Amino acid sequence: MNKRLAAAQLVAAQHDLDMYELLRPIVAKKADGTFNEPDERVRNAAQEGIYTLDSIQRRSEIFGTLFAGLSLGSVLLLAALGLAITYGLIGIVNMAHGEFLMIGAYATYVVQNLVQHYAPGTFNWYPLFAVPVSFVAAALVSSMLERLVLKHLYGRPLETLLTTFGISLILIQATRTIFGIQNVQVTNPSWMSGGVAVMQNLILPYNRITILVFSLALVAMRGACSPGRVWASSCAQ
């Protein structure tokens, strides 16, 4: 009895989620309703270990959910900031804002393919080229549309809703014509692959960490360009 009690306490003290399968049979019941383990002290020790493991698993699930929400929410935050800046500067309700994000994503895809074809040795660093190219590509398309269409609709938010919605459909169809209807894939470089284990049963992917850090950096830059700063006008331009 004492050996089984010490063994149950030792297994429970490991705080290892893999120990579930060793502890559960101890507190399980047979078909006739009696416990597999006759000693109540051993069952109590095993049950305490199960409670501890349940608590560890809940904490890891909560932290993982919070991190996933932050990483995904950071992308939505950038999209929301873009909409707010567009409306604040030129009074345009841009229904095609998501399509401009799409342009940046496909620009990244194009840069990835070019690097793979012409400079495969530098593939791990292609995001350093893709990020500025994606910004420039989206800026060029948006500047062209602003000069050709949107500048005639300043101060007319209702008309801009329909116009930019039509522009979004045009951009979507143009993208499908150029790249096809199938989704394309952007490959992570080696330094964005894998993840870091912060808790048991919880690994934070490096690509999500990179996205979160990048989003925070852009938000900080946006804060530096907020109204009331000396350089706000140059940032807006």
C-alpha positions as CSV (number, residue, x, y, z in Angstrom):
1,M,0.0,0.0,0.0
2,N,2.7,2.5,1.0
3,K,4.6,1.8,-2.2
4,R,1.5,2.4,-4.4
5,L,0.8,5.6,-2.4
6,A,4.4,6.8,-2.9
7,A,4.2,5.9,-6.6
8,A,0.9,7.8,-7.1
9,Q,2.3,10.9,-5.2
10,L,5.5,10.7,-7.3
11,V,3.6,10.6,-10.6
12,A,1.3,13.4,-9.5
13,A,4.2,15.5,-8.5
14,Q,5.7,15.4,-12.0
15,H,3.1,18.0,-13.2
16,D,3.4,16.3,-16.6
17,L,0.3,16.1,-18.8
18,D,1.5,12.8,-20.1
19,M,0.9,11.4,-16.7
20,Y,-2.9,11.5,-17.2
21,E,-3.0,7.9,-18.5
22,L,-1.2,6.7,-15.4
23,L,-3.4,8.4,-12.9
24,R,-6.9,7.9,-14.5
25,P,-6.9,4.1,-14.1
26,I,-6.3,4.5,-10.4
27,V,-9.5,6.5,-9.8
28,A,-11.6,4.5,-12.3
29,K,-14.3,2.1,-11.3
30,K,-14.9,-1.5,-12.4
31,A,-18.1,-2.7,-14.0
32,D,-19.4,-3.8,-10.5
33,G,-19.0,-0.2,-9.2
34,T,-15.9,-0.8,-7.1
35,F,-12.7,1.1,-7.6
36,N,-9.7,-0.4,-9.4
37,E,-7.5,0.9,-6.5
38,P,-8.8,-0.3,-3.1
39,D,-6.7,2.1,-1.0
40,E,-8.5,5.4,-0.6
41,R,-5.3,7.2,0.1
42,V,-3.8,6.2,-3.2
43,R,-7.0,7.2,-5.0
44,N,-7.0,10.6,-3.3
45,A,-3.3,11.2,-4.2
46,A,-4.1,10.3,-7.8
47,Q,-7.2,12.5,-7.9
48,E,-5.2,15.5,-6.6
49,G,-2.7,14.9,-9.3
50,I,-5.5,14.9,-11.9
51,Y,-6.9,18.2,-10.5
52,T,-3.4,19.7,-10.8
53,L,-3.0,18.5,-14.4
54,D,-6.4,19.8,-15.3
55,S,-5.5,23.2,-13.9
56,I,-2.2,23.3,-15.9
57,Q,-4.1,22.3,-19.1
58,R,-6.7,25.0,-18.6
59,R,-4.0,27.7,-18.1
60,S,-2.2,26.6,-21.3
61,E,-5.5,26.7,-23.2
62,I,-6.5,30.1,-21.9
63,F,-3.0,31.5,-22.7
64,G,-3.0,29.9,-26.1
65,T,-6.4,31.4,-26.9
66,L,-5.4,34.8,-25.7
67,F,-2.2,34.7,-27.9
68,A,-4.1,33.6,-30.9
69,G,-6.7,36.3,-30.4
70,L,-3.9,38.9,-30.1
71,S,-2.1,37.8,-33.2
72,L,-5.2,37.7,-35.3
73,G,-6.6,40.8,-33.7
74,S,-3.4,42.7,-34.5
75,V,-4.0,42.1,-38.3
76,L,-7.6,43.4,-37.9
77,L,-6.3,46.3,-36.0
78,L,-4.0,47.3,-38.9
79,A,-6.9,47.0,-41.3
80,A,-9.1,49.2,-39.0
81,L,-6.3,51.8,-38.7
82,G,-6.1,51.9,-42.5
83,L,-9.8,52.5,-42.8
84,A,-9.7,55.2,-40.1
85,I,-6.8,57.0,-41.7
86,T,-8.4,56.9,-45.2
87,Y,-11.6,58.3,-43.9
88,G,-9.9,60.8,-41.7
89,L,-7.7,62.2,-44.5
90,I,-9.9,62.2,-47.5
91,G,-13.4,61.4,-46.2
92,I,-13.7,58.2,-48.2
93,V,-15.5,55.2,-46.9
94,N,-13.3,52.6,-48.7
95,M,-15.2,49.3,-49.2
96,A,-12.2,48.0,-51.2
97,H,-9.8,48.3,-48.3
98,G,-9.6,44.5,-48.0
99,E,-8.6,44.3,-51.6
100,F,-5.7,46.6,-51.1
101,L,-4.5,44.2,-48.4
102,M,-4.9,41.5,-50.9
103,I,-2.7,43.4,-53.3
104,G,0.0,43.5,-50.7
105,A,-0.3,39.8,-50.0
106,Y,0.0,38.9,-53.7
107,A,2.9,41.2,-54.1
108,T,4.6,39.2,-51.3
109,Y,3.8,36.1,-53.2
110,V,5.4,37.5,-56.4
111,V,8.5,38.5,-54.5
112,Q,8.8,35.1,-53.0
113,N,8.7,33.4,-56.4
114,L,11.2,35.8,-57.9
115,V,13.6,35.2,-55.0
116,Q,13.2,31.5,-55.3
117,H,13.9,31.6,-59.0
118,Y,16.7,34.1,-59.2
119,A,18.3,34.2,-55.8
120,P,17.4,31.0,-53.9
121,G,20.3,31.4,-51.5
122,T,18.7,34.5,-50.0
123,F,15.2,33.0,-49.6
124,N,15.4,33.2,-45.8
125,W,15.5,37.0,-46.1
126,Y,12.9,37.5,-48.8
127,P,10.4,39.1,-46.3
128,L,12.8,42.1,-46.0
129,F,12.2,42.7,-49.7
130,A,8.6,41.6,-49.8
131,V,7.3,44.0,-47.1
132,P,8.4,47.3,-48.8
133,V,7.3,45.9,-52.2
134,S,3.8,45.1,-50.8
135,F,3.5,48.6,-49.4
136,V,4.6,50.2,-52.6
137,A,2.3,48.0,-54.7
138,A,-0.7,48.8,-52.6
139,A,0.2,52.5,-52.6
140,L,0.6,52.6,-56.4
141,V,-2.8,51.0,-57.0
142,S,-4.5,53.2,-54.4
143,S,-2.9,56.3,-55.7
144,M,-4.0,55.6,-59.3
145,L,-7.5,55.0,-58.2
146,E,-7.6,58.1,-56.0
147,R,-6.4,60.3,-58.9
148,L,-8.7,58.7,-61.5
149,V,-11.9,58.1,-59.4
150,L,-12.0,58.9,-55.8
151,K,-10.8,62.6,-55.9
152,H,-14.1,63.4,-57.7
153,L,-16.1,62.0,-54.8
154,Y,-14.7,63.9,-51.8
155,G,-17.4,64.9,-49.4
156,R,-19.9,62.4,-50.8
157,P,-19.6,59.3,-48.5
158,L,-22.7,57.5,-49.9
159,E,-21.3,57.6,-53.5
160,T,-18.0,56.4,-52.3
161,L,-19.6,53.3,-50.7
162,L,-20.9,52.1,-54.1
163,T,-17.9,53.2,-56.0
164,T,-15.3,51.5,-53.8
165,F,-17.5,48.4,-53.7
166,G,-17.4,48.3,-57.5
167,I,-13.6,48.8,-57.4
168,S,-13.3,45.9,-55.0
169,L,-15.1,43.6,-57.4
170,I,-12.9,44.8,-60.2
171,L,-9.7,44.1,-58.2
172,I,-10.9,40.7,-57.1
173,Q,-11.7,39.6,-60.7
174,A,-8.4,41.1,-62.0
175,T,-6.5,39.1,-59.3
176,R,-8.4,35.9,-60.3
177,T,-7.5,36.5,-63.9
178,I,-3.8,37.0,-63.2
179,F,-3.2,34.4,-60.5
180,G,-6.1,32.0,-60.9
181,I,-9.0,31.2,-58.6
182,Q,-6.9,28.8,-56.4
183,N,-5.3,30.1,-53.2
184,V,-1.6,30.7,-53.5
185,Q,0.8,29.9,-50.7
186,V,3.5,32.1,-49.1
187,T,6.2,30.0,-47.5
188,N,7.7,30.9,-44.2
189,P,11.5,31.4,-44.1
190,S,13.3,29.1,-41.7
191,W,13.5,31.7,-39.0
192,M,9.7,32.0,-39.0
193,S,9.1,28.3,-38.9
194,G,8.6,26.3,-35.7
195,G,7.8,27.9,-32.4
196,V,8.8,28.3,-28.7
197,A,7.4,26.2,-26.0
198,V,6.2,28.5,-23.1
199,M,4.0,26.0,-21.2
200,Q,3.2,22.3,-21.4
201,N,1.0,21.6,-24.4
202,L,1.5,25.1,-25.7
203,I,3.9,26.2,-28.5
204,L,3.8,29.8,-29.8
205,P,4.6,29.8,-33.5
206,Y,7.4,32.1,-34.6
207,N,5.3,33.4,-37.5
208,R,2.5,34.6,-35.2
209,I,5.0,36.2,-32.9
210,T,6.5,38.0,-35.9
211,I,3.1,39.2,-37.0
212,L,2.3,40.5,-33.6
213,V,5.6,42.3,-33.2
214,F,5.3,43.8,-36.7
215,S,1.8,45.0,-36.0
216,L,2.8,46.6,-32.7
217,A,5.7,48.4,-34.5
218,L,3.3,49.8,-37.1
219,V,0.9,50.9,-34.4
220,A,3.8,52.7,-32.6
221,M,4.7,54.4,-35.8
222,R,1.1,55.5,-36.3
223,G,1.1,56.9,-32.8
224,A,4.2,58.9,-33.5
225,C,2.4,60.4,-36.5
226,S,-0.8,61.3,-34.5
227,P,-2.3,64.7,-34.9
228,G,-0.7,67.4,-32.8
229,R,2.9,66.2,-33.5
230,V,5.2,68.5,-35.4
231,W,5.8,65.9,-38.1
232,A,2.1,64.7,-38.3
233,S,1.6,66.3,-41.7
234,S,4.6,64.7,-43.3
235,C,3.5,61.3,-41.9
236,A,0.0,61.8,-43.3
237,Q,1.6,62.4,-46.7
